[in-house]
Amino acid sequence: FLMLVGGGLRVVHVTLHEGINSALRRLTSELIEKAALAADSALRDLGVAKPRVGVFGINPHAGENGLFGDEDNRIVAPAIQKLREQGVDAHGPEGADTMLARDGFDAYVAHIPVKLLAGRKASALSIGADTLFSSVGHGAAFDIAGKNCADPEAVIRAIKLVGGAK
């Protein structure tokens, strides 16, 4: 899984770099559960003793109890229940706007515009494997290669992310 870090947020993507139809077809309670478990483990590796993980809903307002689709009740809510049974402090499903308006979450499971908030300063952290791997969140930035204008902040953050990990 990929955790993007920037703009004051840590966001774990359940699906990544695929069209919306493909992502929705692959989205299951089990996949959400695995992403949240990877987030919990990575946060502990990064020194967060008791991580609190927020899980965004799929539909607007997390479905409004079926008004905007049943996917949140059918897919996301069971994943959260299983996570809690495993001791993960997981919350949701909830609309991203509502959940982001509250403090206290160490990471979010979803896909929101971290790059919008952090721009080229976002860092990416590969989680869920035995080793944490970090890089910049924007890719290789070929558009500015050789122009002597790169900002090293994202690279420095990427190094620091894994530098202090267990």
C-alpha positions as CSV (number, residue, x, y, z in Angstrom):
1,F,0.0,0.0,0.0
2,L,1.1,3.6,-0.5
3,M,0.9,6.1,2.3
4,L,1.2,9.7,1.1
5,V,2.5,12.1,3.8
6,G,2.0,15.8,3.4
7,G,-0.1,18.8,4.2
8,G,-0.4,17.6,7.7
9,L,-1.9,14.3,6.6
10,R,-1.0,10.6,6.3
11,V,-3.3,8.9,3.8
12,V,-3.1,5.2,2.9
13,H,-4.5,4.4,-0.5
14,V,-6.6,1.2,-0.7
15,T,-6.4,1.2,-4.5
16,L,-3.8,3.1,-6.6
17,H,-3.3,4.3,-10.1
18,E,-6.3,2.7,-11.8
19,G,-9.6,3.9,-13.2
20,I,-12.5,4.4,-10.9
21,N,-14.5,1.5,-12.3
22,S,-11.6,-0.9,-11.8
23,A,-11.0,0.4,-8.3
24,L,-14.6,0.0,-7.3
25,R,-14.7,-3.6,-8.6
26,R,-11.6,-4.5,-6.6
27,L,-12.8,-2.8,-3.4
28,T,-13.7,-5.3,-0.7
29,S,-13.9,-5.3,3.1
30,E,-10.8,-7.5,3.2
31,L,-8.8,-5.0,1.1
32,I,-9.8,-2.1,3.3
33,E,-8.9,-4.1,6.4
34,K,-5.5,-5.0,5.0
35,A,-4.8,-1.3,4.1
36,A,-5.8,-0.2,7.6
37,L,-3.7,-2.9,9.2
38,A,-0.7,-1.8,7.1
39,A,-1.4,1.8,8.2
40,D,-1.6,0.8,11.9
41,S,1.7,-1.2,11.7
42,A,3.5,1.6,9.8
43,L,2.4,4.2,12.3
44,R,3.7,2.0,15.1
45,D,7.0,1.7,13.2
46,L,7.1,5.5,12.9
47,G,6.7,5.8,16.7
48,V,3.0,6.4,17.1
49,A,2.3,4.2,20.2
50,K,-1.5,4.0,19.8
51,P,-2.5,4.9,16.3
52,R,-6.0,6.2,15.5
53,V,-7.1,5.4,12.0
54,G,-10.0,7.1,10.2
55,V,-11.6,5.3,7.2
56,F,-13.4,7.4,4.7
57,G,-16.6,6.3,3.1
58,I,-16.9,5.4,-0.6
59,N,-20.0,7.5,-1.3
60,P,-20.8,11.1,-0.5
61,H,-21.5,11.4,3.2
62,A,-20.5,7.7,3.6
63,G,-23.8,6.7,1.9
64,E,-26.2,8.5,4.3
65,N,-27.5,5.1,5.5
66,G,-28.3,3.9,2.0
67,L,-29.5,7.2,0.6
68,F,-26.4,7.4,-1.7
69,G,-25.7,3.6,-2.1
70,D,-25.2,0.7,0.2
71,E,-21.4,0.2,-0.4
72,D,-20.4,1.9,2.9
73,N,-22.7,-0.3,5.0
74,R,-21.9,-3.4,3.0
75,I,-18.1,-3.0,2.4
76,V,-16.5,-0.4,4.7
77,A,-18.5,-0.9,8.0
78,P,-17.7,-4.7,8.2
79,A,-14.0,-3.9,7.7
80,I,-14.0,-1.4,10.5
81,Q,-15.7,-3.9,12.8
82,K,-13.1,-6.5,12.0
83,L,-10.3,-4.0,12.6
84,R,-11.8,-3.1,16.0
85,E,-12.0,-6.8,16.9
86,Q,-8.2,-7.0,16.2
87,G,-7.5,-4.1,18.5
88,V,-7.1,-1.4,15.9
89,D,-8.5,2.0,16.9
90,A,-10.4,2.4,13.6
91,H,-13.3,4.8,12.9
92,G,-15.7,5.3,10.1
93,P,-17.0,5.0,7.5
94,E,-17.4,8.7,7.4
95,G,-17.3,11.4,4.7
96,A,-13.8,12.8,4.2
97,D,-14.8,16.4,4.8
98,T,-16.4,15.6,8.1
99,M,-13.6,13.4,9.3
100,L,-10.9,15.8,8.3
101,A,-12.6,18.6,10.2
102,R,-11.9,16.8,13.5
103,D,-8.5,16.4,15.1
104,G,-7.0,13.2,16.5
105,F,-6.5,10.8,13.6
106,D,-2.9,9.6,12.9
107,A,-3.8,8.4,9.4
108,Y,-6.7,8.0,7.0
109,V,-7.6,5.1,4.7
110,A,-8.9,6.5,1.4
111,H,-7.9,8.5,-1.5
112,I,-8.0,12.2,-1.0
113,P,-6.0,15.1,-2.5
114,V,-2.9,15.1,-0.3
115,K,-1.0,16.4,-3.3
116,L,-3.4,19.3,-3.4
117,L,-2.5,20.2,0.1
118,A,1.2,19.5,0.0
119,G,2.0,19.9,-3.7
120,R,5.5,18.7,-4.6
121,K,6.4,18.5,-0.9
122,A,4.4,15.3,-0.3
123,S,6.3,12.1,0.4
124,A,5.3,8.6,-0.3
125,L,5.8,5.7,2.1
126,S,5.4,2.0,0.9
127,I,3.8,0.1,3.8
128,G,2.6,-3.4,4.4
129,A,5.9,-5.2,3.7
130,D,8.7,-6.0,6.1
131,T,10.6,-2.9,5.2
132,L,9.4,0.7,4.9
133,F,10.4,2.4,1.7
134,S,10.0,6.1,1.2
135,S,10.3,8.4,-1.8
136,V,8.8,11.7,-3.0
137,G,5.1,11.8,-3.6
138,H,5.3,13.4,-7.0
139,G,7.4,11.0,-8.9
140,A,10.6,11.8,-10.7
141,A,9.6,15.3,-11.7
142,F,11.0,15.0,-15.2
143,D,9.3,18.3,-16.1
144,I,11.9,20.2,-14.0
145,A,14.9,17.8,-14.5
146,G,18.1,19.7,-15.3
147,K,16.5,23.1,-14.6
148,N,18.2,23.7,-11.2
149,C,14.9,24.5,-9.6
150,A,14.0,21.4,-7.6
151,D,12.9,21.8,-4.0
152,P,14.6,19.1,-1.8
153,E,12.0,19.3,0.9
154,A,10.1,16.1,-0.2
155,V,13.3,14.1,-0.5
156,I,14.4,15.3,3.0
157,R,11.0,14.4,4.4
158,A,11.2,10.9,2.7
159,I,14.6,10.2,4.3
160,K,13.4,11.4,7.7
161,L,10.2,9.3,7.5
162,V,12.2,6.0,7.4
163,G,15.2,7.3,9.2
164,G,13.5,7.2,12.6
165,A,11.4,4.0,12.0
166,K,12.0,0.8,13.9
